[in-house]
Amino acid sequence: MSTQSRALITPYIDFWLVGGFSLVFLAIAMFTTHVAKVNMMTFIPIWAFWAAFAVNYPHFAHSYQLFYEDFINRMKDPETPLKVKMRPFIAGVIVPVLIIGYFAWCYYSKDPAFLGYSIRAMYFFVGWHYVKQGYGILITLSVYKGIFYSDRSKKILTLNAYAAWMFAWLRSNQYVGTNFYYDVKHQSLGFPEWVITASLIILIITSLLTISAILKTWLAEKKGISINGLVGYFCGVYMWVVLPYINPAFFVFVAFFHSLQYLPFVYKFKGSEIKKKLKEELHEDHPKYFSYWPLAVFAIIGITLGASFMHIVPKQIDAVNAIPNFSRHFYIIAFLVFINVHHYFIDSSFWRRDNKRVQEYLFRS
């Protein structure tokens, strides 16, 4: 397949999934709110609640499915250097043990402050994860078009993504105050104004450097440009991290759009893996048919696991084991924080060049 025709699904569909839908939704939300004067918050939250079962929750579950299905083989592979194995080992074993241990301590101590710290940690890692994904979208979709950024340009793009995340995180902690996540209080940190201003200046500088790096790659080096990759980067770094509060309805759906951006990569990966197994079973390089049943089963398992562990199971445990004077939502908070934080570490160790499966099923298929 030529680089010009490569895509996760098709170039047109990719555009909408990696960020196009979120930009259109924002335009509609702004018009509805400011021109039509309709309060979308009377119905948007319930839409987002049900959308989570179809998109948000499965995106978390799929990361576990992909990461752990070949985890043992990855650890045993004699051709994989030890230093390469360390990252998935830390993500797959050490991190979950530490998080579980932390929540065991929370349960034992019955101190809501410790739960509050975990919530702050979740927000910290979620923003970091969003911008890293945005960067990955740009690089991957650019490679699909035969566009390879120089090491210097990639460092600039990465630095800018981190600058956006840091500015957003610092700004969310600008004022000292109490916030609630379910029934648990967590305190914002109250960074001084000069810190926020300095982080904004850094973001502006890195943004200008990013524009320069993209234009240099496109016009000076004549390598081309991936519009879909840029949309994914722009949304993942700016719209969903720096500017999510631009509209209340848009903010409610940011997690949905981030998850929607993730799913085509999962299904591209899994579909390529299924095709390879089919070729091996039929002993054909180009099978005449492709069965979607294995992919459908994979999706159904993801939907089921996501709904179960991000909503149904912890809600049921809380219903019969609420803890007065601590938190009546301890289990749902623990499950959500665990999955969100662990998801960051899973993705950081899985979607990498040194992962042979990623190279084979995402880039070579």
C-alpha positions in Angstrom: 0.0 0.0 0.0 1.4 3.4 -0.9 2.1 6.0 1.8 -0.3 8.3 0.1 -3.3 6.0 0.6 -2.5 4.8 4.1 -4.9 5.6 6.8 -6.4 4.2 10.0 -9.7 3.7 8.3 -9.9 6.2 5.4 -8.3 9.7 5.3 -11.8 11.2 5.4 -13.1 9.2 8.4 -9.8 9.6 10.2 -10.2 13.4 10.0 -13.5 13.3 11.9 -12.4 10.8 14.5 -9.1 12.3 15.5 -10.6 15.7 16.2 -12.9 17.0 13.4 -16.1 16.0 15.2 -14.9 17.9 18.3 -14.3 21.1 16.3 -17.8 20.9 14.7 -19.4 20.1 18.1 -17.7 23.2 19.6 -19.0 25.4 16.8 -22.5 24.0 17.3 -22.2 24.4 21.1 -21.0 28.1 20.8 -23.8 28.9 18.3 -26.5 27.2 20.4 -25.3 28.9 23.6 -24.5 32.4 22.5 -26.8 32.9 19.4 -29.8 30.6 20.0 -29.5 31.2 23.8 -30.2 27.6 24.6 -28.9 26.1 27.8 -27.3 22.9 26.6 -26.4 21.9 30.1 -30.0 20.8 30.7 -29.5 17.7 28.4 -25.8 17.4 27.5 -24.6 15.7 30.7 -27.0 12.8 30.2 -25.9 12.5 26.6 -22.3 12.4 27.8 -23.2 9.8 30.4 -24.6 7.3 27.9 -21.9 8.1 25.3 -19.3 7.1 27.9 -20.5 3.5 27.8 -20.0 3.3 24.0 -16.7 5.2 23.7 -15.0 6.4 26.9 -15.2 3.2 28.9 -14.2 0.9 26.1 -11.2 3.0 25.2 -9.8 2.3 28.7 -10.7 -1.4 28.5 -9.1 -1.8 25.1 -5.8 -0.6 26.5 -5.8 -3.4 29.0 -6.8 -5.9 26.4 -3.9 -5.0 24.1 -1.4 -4.5 26.8 -1.9 -7.7 28.8 -2.8 -10.2 26.1 0.9 -10.5 25.1 2.5 -9.2 28.3 4.1 -12.5 29.3 5.5 -13.1 25.9 7.0 -9.6 25.9 8.7 -10.2 29.2 10.1 -13.6 28.1 11.2 -12.5 24.6 15.0 -13.2 24.5 15.5 -10.8 21.7 14.1 -7.8 23.7 16.7 -6.0 25.7 16.2 -5.8 29.5 15.9 -2.0 29.5 13.1 -2.3 26.9 11.3 -4.8 29.2 11.5 -2.5 32.2 9.0 0.0 31.0 6.1 -2.4 30.5 7.1 -4.3 33.7 6.8 -1.1 35.7 3.5 -0.2 34.0 2.0 -3.7 34.1 3.1 -4.8 37.6 4.7 -2.1 39.8 2.3 0.7 39.1 -1.0 -1.2 39.8 0.5 -2.7 43.0 1.4 0.8 44.2 -2.0 2.2 43.4 -3.8 -0.6 45.0 -1.6 -0.3 48.1 -2.3 3.4 48.2 -6.1 2.9 48.2 -5.7 0.1 50.8 -4.1 2.7 53.0 -6.9 5.2 52.2 -9.5 2.6 53.2 -7.5 1.7 56.4 -6.9 5.4 57.4 -10.4 6.6 56.6 -8.9 10.0 55.9 -10.7 11.8 53.0 -7.6 13.9 52.5 -5.7 10.9 51.0 -8.5 10.3 48.6 -8.3 14.0 47.6 -4.6 13.6 46.8 -5.4 10.7 44.5 -7.9 12.8 42.6 -5.3 15.6 42.1 -2.9 12.9 40.8 -5.5 11.7 38.4 -6.0 15.2 36.9 -2.2 15.6 36.7 -1.7 12.4 34.7 -4.9 12.8 32.5 -3.7 16.1 31.1 -0.2 14.6 30.5 -1.8 11.6 28.7 -4.0 13.9 26.5 -1.0 15.8 25.1 1.2 12.8 24.6 -1.6 11.2 22.6 -2.0 14.3 20.5 1.7 14.2 19.7 1.5 10.5 18.8 -1.4 11.2 16.4 0.6 13.7 14.5 3.7 11.6 14.2 1.8 8.4 13.2 -0.5 10.0 10.6 2.5 11.9 9.2 4.4 8.6 8.8 1.4 7.2 7.0 1.9 9.9 4.4 5.6 9.4 4.2 6.4 12.5 6.3 9.2 12.1 8.8 9.9 14.9 11.2 13.6 15.5 12.1 14.7 14.7 15.7 14.9 18.4 16.4 11.3 19.0 15.2 10.0 16.1 17.2 11.6 17.5 20.3 10.0 20.9 19.7 6.6 19.2 19.2 7.0 17.3 22.4 8.2 20.3 24.4 5.2 22.3 23.2 2.8 19.5 24.2 4.3 19.4 27.7 4.3 23.2 27.9 0.5 23.2 27.1 -0.1 20.5 29.7 1.9 22.3 32.4 0.2 25.7 31.7 -3.2 24.1 31.9 -2.4 22.2 35.1 -0.9 25.2 36.8 -3.8 27.4 35.8 -6.3 24.9 37.2 -4.4 25.3 40.5 -4.1 29.1 40.3 -6.5 29.9 43.2 -6.7 28.3 46.6 -10.0 26.6 47.0 -12.0 23.5 47.7 -13.4 21.3 44.9 -15.4 18.1 45.0 -15.1 14.9 43.1 -18.3 13.0 44.1 -18.3 13.6 47.9 -14.6 14.0 48.4 -12.9 17.4 48.8 -9.6 18.1 47.1 -7.7 21.4 47.4 -6.3 23.4 44.5 -2.7 24.4 45.2 -2.8 28.2 44.7 0.2 28.9 42.5 1.2 32.6 42.3 0.3 34.7 39.3 3.9 35.0 38.1 4.1 31.2 37.7 1.0 31.1 35.6 2.3 34.0 33.5 5.7 32.4 33.0 4.1 29.1 31.9 1.9 31.0 29.4 5.0 32.8 28.0 6.7 29.4 27.6 3.7 28.0 25.9 3.5 30.9 23.4 7.2 30.5 22.6 7.0 26.8 22.1 3.8 27.2 20.0 5.7 29.6 17.7 8.6 27.1 17.5 6.1 24.4 16.7 4.6 26.4 13.9 8.1 27.0 12.6 9.0 23.3 12.7 5.8 22.3 10.9 6.3 24.9 8.2 9.9 24.0 7.8 9.1 20.3 7.3 6.3 21.2 4.9 7.7 24.0 2.8 11.4 24.2 3.3 12.1 20.4 3.4 9.1 19.8 1.0 8.2 16.6 2.9 4.5 17.4 2.9 1.9 17.9 5.6 -0.7 15.7 7.3 -3.8 17.7 7.9 -5.4 14.9 9.9 -2.2 14.6 12.1 -2.3 18.4 12.7 -6.0 18.3 13.6 -5.2 15.5 16.1 -2.3 17.4 17.6 -4.2 20.7 17.8 -7.2 19.1 19.5 -5.2 16.9 21.8 -2.8 19.7 22.9 -4.8 22.9 22.7 -8.6 22.3 22.5 -8.9 19.5 25.0 -6.2 20.6 27.5 -5.6 24.4 27.2 -9.1 25.5 26.2 -11.6 22.8 27.4 -13.6 25.4 29.4 -14.3 27.6 26.4 -17.9 26.2 26.5 -19.6 24.1 29.3 -21.1 21.6 26.9 -17.8 21.2 25.0 -16.0 20.6 28.3 -18.5 17.8 29.3 -17.6 16.0 26.0 -13.8 16.4 26.0 -13.2 13.0 27.5 -15.5 11.5 24.8 -13.6 13.1 22.0 -10.2 12.1 23.4 -11.5 8.5 23.6 -12.9 8.7 20.1 -9.5 9.8 18.9 -7.9 6.7 20.5 -10.3 4.0 19.2 -9.3 4.0 15.4 -5.7 3.2 16.5 -6.9 0.3 18.6 -9.0 -1.1 15.8 -6.3 -0.6 13.2 -3.9 -2.5 15.4 -6.3 -5.3 16.3 -7.6 -5.6 12.7 -4.1 -5.9 11.4 -3.4 -8.6 14.0 -6.5 -10.6 13.0 -5.6 -10.3 9.3 -2.1 -11.7 10.0 -3.6 -14.7 11.8 -6.0 -15.3 9.0 -3.2 -15.3 6.5 -1.3 -17.9 8.6 -4.4 -20.1 8.9 -5.2 -20.0 5.2 -1.6 -19.9 4.0 -2.4 -17.0 1.7 -0.8 -13.6 1.4 -4.0 -12.0 0.3 -7.1 -13.8 1.7 -10.2 -13.2 -0.3 -12.3 -12.5 2.8 -11.9 -10.9 6.2 -14.0 -12.0 9.1 -15.1 -9.1 11.3 -16.3 -11.5 14.1 -13.0 -11.5 16.0 -12.9 -7.7 15.9 -16.6 -7.5 17.0 -15.9 -9.9 19.9 -12.9 -7.8 20.9 -15.1 -4.6 20.9 -17.9 -6.3 22.8 -15.5 -7.5 25.5 -14.1 -3.9 25.7 -17.6 -2.4 26.1 -18.5 -5.0 28.8 -15.3 -4.6 30.8 -15.4 -0.8 30.6 -19.0 -0.6 31.7 -18.4 -3.2 34.5 -15.3 -1.7 36.1 -15.9 2.0 35.5 -19.5 2.1 36.6 -21.5 -1.0 37.4 -19.2 -3.0 39.8 -18.0 -0.1 41.9 -21.4 1.5 42.1 -22.9 -1.8 43.4 -20.1 -2.2 46.0 -20.7 1.4 47.2 -24.4 0.8 47.4 -23.9 -2.1 49.9 -20.7 -0.9 51.6 -20.9 2.9 51.9 -18.5 4.3 54.4 -20.0 7.1 56.5 -17.7 9.9 57.7 -15.2 9.0 54.9 -16.8 8.6 51.5 -20.0 7.0 50.3 -18.4 6.7 46.9 -15.0 5.3 47.9 -15.1 2.4 45.4 -16.2 4.3 42.3 -13.5 6.9 43.1 -10.9 4.3 43.6 -11.8 2.4 40.5 -11.9 5.6 38.3 -8.6 7.0 39.7 -6.9 3.6 39.4 -7.9 3.1 35.8 -7.2 6.7 34.7 -3.7 6.8 36.2 -2.8 3.2 35.2 -4.1 3.9 31.6 -1.5 6.6 31.3 1.3 4.3 32.2 0.0 1.4 30.1 -0.2 3.6 27.0 3.2 5.2 27.7 4.8 1.8 27.6 2.7 0.2 24.9 2.5 2.6 22.0 6.2 2.8 21.4 8.7 2.2 18.5 10.4 -0.5 20.6 7.2 -2.5 20.8 7.5 -5.1 18.0 3.7 -5.5 17.8 3.1 -1.8 17.3 5.6 -1.7 14.5 4.1 -4.7 12.8 0.3 -4.0 13.2 0.2 -0.2 13.2 3.0 0.8 10.9 3.8 -2.1 8.6 0.3 -3.3 7.9 
